Amino acid sequence: MRLVHLSDLHLGYRQYQRLTPTGINQREADVARTFHNAIERIIELEPDLVLIAGDVFHTARPTNAAILHAFRRFVRLRTALPDASVVIVAGNHDTPRTAETGSILGLFEQLGIHVASTEARRFSFPEHDLAILAVPDVPGQQPDFAPDATATHNILVIHADVEDVVPRFQAELDRAAVRLTRRQLRASEWSYVALGHYHVHQRVEDNAFYSGSTDYTSLNVWGDLFEEEELHGKTGKGFIEYDLETGKHSFYRLEPSRDFVDLQPINARNMSVAEIDAAIRRAVEKLKGGIDDKVVRLVVRDVPRHIVRELDHRALREFKHRALNFNLVARRPEAFPKAGQGSPGRRPSVVDVVREELQARELPPDLDRARLIELGLKYLADAEAVTVAATSLEPES
């Protein structure tokens, strides 16, 4: 028996300002096209079971266009694979903030899809001697993670943050209501565990996986790229096929809807404005295939604010026009001025002050101080990068 596991579709996701000729946000159209391609690839594989582990939509109240696209794709799936069972759990992005609002995912039950949107549900499939425990990402959802003893195969589908798998800064950027450890997951008791929420394809146990998102839709796409390339040695988004009989796991990479490129950073220490401008242009020109219609980031380190303001803004505007998005992130150097009674000294930087404050602050006993410091410094770096990047792209006066 073969299953397909995908997650974090984020239909309706919008980013950047460019629109398609029909007036749809370009990234929203990209994400919709990726889901279309995923459904077509799944149909080719003809699995017995399709599991969607949450975040079908980017918001709990998606646009009519996003709902219509999802409905049509699921109709296509159910029509092409009438004997395949489909199970969906709600993710944190699918879940309304108030219980009275209700979930849009209930709409898909009309197509014969099994949906767990407001509470954990157990679905039984006697024809496959299979039981599925489906756990949505809803506050208070901590069911007994116990398989059905009467079924040969048991599957857990859950949208959750596995605390010792998902990097803490990623988890804090996009918080899941359901948080648990590997031990609480009890993967060895299940035939398969289909996880959603973490956007990077990741093995948790031999039979437990995050499938990752189908497109780059997280709050930190550059973190996704880094983890895929540097930590896991692979790139791209896709979905999983798993054989319950043999335990064979395959990852199917989807053709990317848009290229995301993090250019090699530039160290601008002791460089003149002209030299920095030349280095930026070289970095852009060296990119194979050019930057046109891509999402591109270039980090320039150790560049003072007054230098940033003197950069070639005309060239930067050209890059922004050519790319879907060109993000120049200028990071200022730390200052080491003289301090005290005329003797050399180092004035504490903002980073030092924040670190020392978090080291000394009294914390609740259950709060991890090291993780708090790591997250605080990351937020500080991100805030400074955004501020300086915005300054660097201001129109010339």
Phi, psi and omega in degrees: 000125184250140177236157171241136184234119174224167185198167171052061179285321177054046176296139185092000178297133179233141179202147180067179191253353186283141179246155173284169177303337179268005175089014179263141176307132187299319180291327175298317178294321178300312183295321177296319179295322178298316179295320176304312181295324178297315180298317180296321179291321179296319179300321178298324182284336179052057179286166176276339188212136176239122182247128177241111192266044168102165182056054172297319180246159180280336177225158180291340177238076183289165178289161177300323180297318180293318179297315181297318179297314180299315182299315180296320180292322179289326173298316178301316180296313183292327179287317182285329181234068186296337182268353179275139176269141181238130180234132178235135168246152179281141174261180181296331178283336179278341192270121177297156181286336178243139183296333183289341186289321182085161184251138178293340183296338178300338178303326186281350175296335177296340180267004182085016177272139179273122187236132171243104186244331184243343180202162178294138180226147176249124180252138181247136178232083185302327181297337177249005186050050190228141172230141181235126171262116183252119186241110178282165179271079182238135179308135179088358181277090175228071182288170174287112183283070182242131177290166176278114185294343182273351182256144177290317180248134176232132181235138174250123175246120188212138173259110189199164175260109173276108197299327181264018175239309182285128178304141187298320182293327176292318182297323181284333177294324183223089190283134173264146178286327181264118180231134181206171180257170175304319183297317179293334180294326177054051186300328183296342181273356184246155173287324179201145175238117180258113185254145173230161175121312179279128189276002179250131177300124188210131174278128177262314171219178182300334181239018182224126186219147157273127177284338187083169179283165178271348178208172181276095186229009182282172177286350180218076183295330180289329173294321176302311181299316180298314182294321179295314187276312187276321185268325185247355175069025179213162179230160172101163180248158180179213180212172187249142165245135183223133179261116183293335181279317185259343184077012180287132181243130178230140176250124180257114180279130177273144175300124184295139178285338184203139177278130173249123186231123174258102184293157178302126182300154178250129173265109187265013181303128178066015178267146176281170178301314181298320180293322178293316177303316181294321180294321178296314181295320178298318180298321179290315184290334181284344182293122181298127180084356178077177182265357187302128177065012178259165172259117191233138173235140174226120179264127175246117185262156175056050179237119181295156183300319182293331176289320179304318183293340182264001180296166182285090184291333178296316178295320180296320177295325177297316180297319180295327179289322183285316182279159170296320172207129176241117185245107174269118180253109181260122182249126183284151176284157173283142182268146177230066182282170174287147180217161176082206185274062176078357181267152179301140179200172182238117176285130182303134177282171177300322179300315179299316182297314180296316180299314181295321179296317180289330176293323185269340186296139176286130185237156172300150185297336183268006182261128181281111184295319182298319180290324178298315180296316179302315182291318180299318180290326178293315178301319179298315179296318180296318181295317180293320180297318180295316181298312183289323178298319179296319179298320185293339184252014177293146178299152177292140180268000000 
